Amino acid sequence: MRRMGWMGIGALAFLMAAAAMAETFDGRIDRLEMKASLMRFQVREGTLSLYASGALQDLLLRAFFAKARIRAEYQPVPCGGGVDGLCGTVSAVTVEQKDF
């Protein structure tokens, strides 16, 4: 029984650490770069590049063309391919605009 308690505490600590690693961006997407099937959304005047797929990618694309403010939660990842600044993979997006 005591072992189950420690396992629960360990799992809770892991989940809290994973949540703490997520970052948040608030603002507008400054620039969009498309290469084959990959889209890179640049924000913060090119110092942060966000990558997304599926429905999140579609939502970010619509927000870019609507010049809408977004709130994006992302996991930091290493940048590659000559990309400067910080990079992240988007895990959640909220669009802050009426009639979007």
C-alpha positions in Angstrom: 0.0 0.0 0.0 2.8 2.4 0.9 4.4 1.6 -2.5 1.3 2.8 -4.4 1.4 6.1 -2.5 5.0 6.8 -3.6 4.2 5.8 -7.2 1.3 8.3 -7.2 3.5 11.1 -5.8 6.1 10.2 -8.5 3.5 10.4 -11.3 2.2 13.7 -9.9 5.7 15.2 -9.8 6.3 14.0 -13.4 3.1 15.6 -14.6 3.9 18.9 -12.8 7.4 18.9 -14.4 6.0 18.3 -17.9 3.4 21.1 -17.5 6.2 23.5 -16.2 8.2 22.9 -19.4 5.4 24.3 -21.6 5.8 28.0 -22.7 3.1 30.5 -23.8 3.1 33.1 -26.5 0.5 36.0 -26.6 0.4 38.1 -29.7 0.2 38.0 -33.5 2.0 35.9 -36.0 4.5 38.1 -37.8 5.5 35.9 -40.8 4.7 32.6 -42.4 7.2 30.4 -44.1 6.1 27.3 -46.1 8.4 24.6 -47.4 6.8 21.5 -48.8 4.4 20.3 -46.1 6.1 22.2 -43.3 4.8 25.6 -42.1 6.8 27.8 -39.8 5.0 30.6 -38.0 7.4 33.3 -36.9 6.4 35.5 -33.9 8.1 38.1 -31.7 9.8 39.7 -34.7 11.5 36.5 -35.8 12.9 35.4 -32.5 10.4 32.6 -32.0 9.4 30.0 -34.6 6.3 27.9 -33.9 5.5 24.6 -35.7 2.1 22.9 -35.8 0.3 20.2 -37.6 -3.3 19.2 -38.4 -6.1 21.4 -37.0 -3.6 23.5 -35.0 -1.7 24.4 -38.2 -5.0 25.3 -40.0 -6.1 27.5 -37.0 -2.7 29.3 -37.0 -2.9 29.8 -40.7 -6.4 31.4 -40.5 -5.2 33.6 -37.6 -2.3 34.8 -39.6 -4.4 35.9 -42.5 -7.0 37.5 -40.2 -4.2 39.3 -38.3 -5.8 37.9 -35.1 -4.2 37.8 -31.7 -3.5 34.3 -30.5 -2.4 32.6 -27.3 -0.3 29.6 -28.1 1.0 27.0 -25.7 4.1 25.2 -27.0 6.9 22.9 -26.0 10.4 24.2 -26.7 12.3 22.2 -29.2 15.8 22.6 -30.7 15.9 24.7 -33.9 17.4 23.2 -37.0 18.1 23.9 -40.6 19.7 27.3 -40.0 16.7 28.7 -38.0 17.8 31.3 -35.5 16.1 32.1 -32.2 13.8 29.8 -30.2 11.6 27.1 -31.6 8.5 25.3 -30.3 5.9 22.7 -31.2 2.3 24.1 -30.6 0.1 22.0 -28.3 -2.9 24.4 -27.9 -4.2 27.6 -29.5 -6.8 30.2 -28.5 -7.8 32.9 -31.0 -8.6 36.2 -29.3 -10.9 37.8 -32.0 -14.7 38.1 -32.4 -16.3 36.6 -35.5 -13.2 34.5 -36.3 
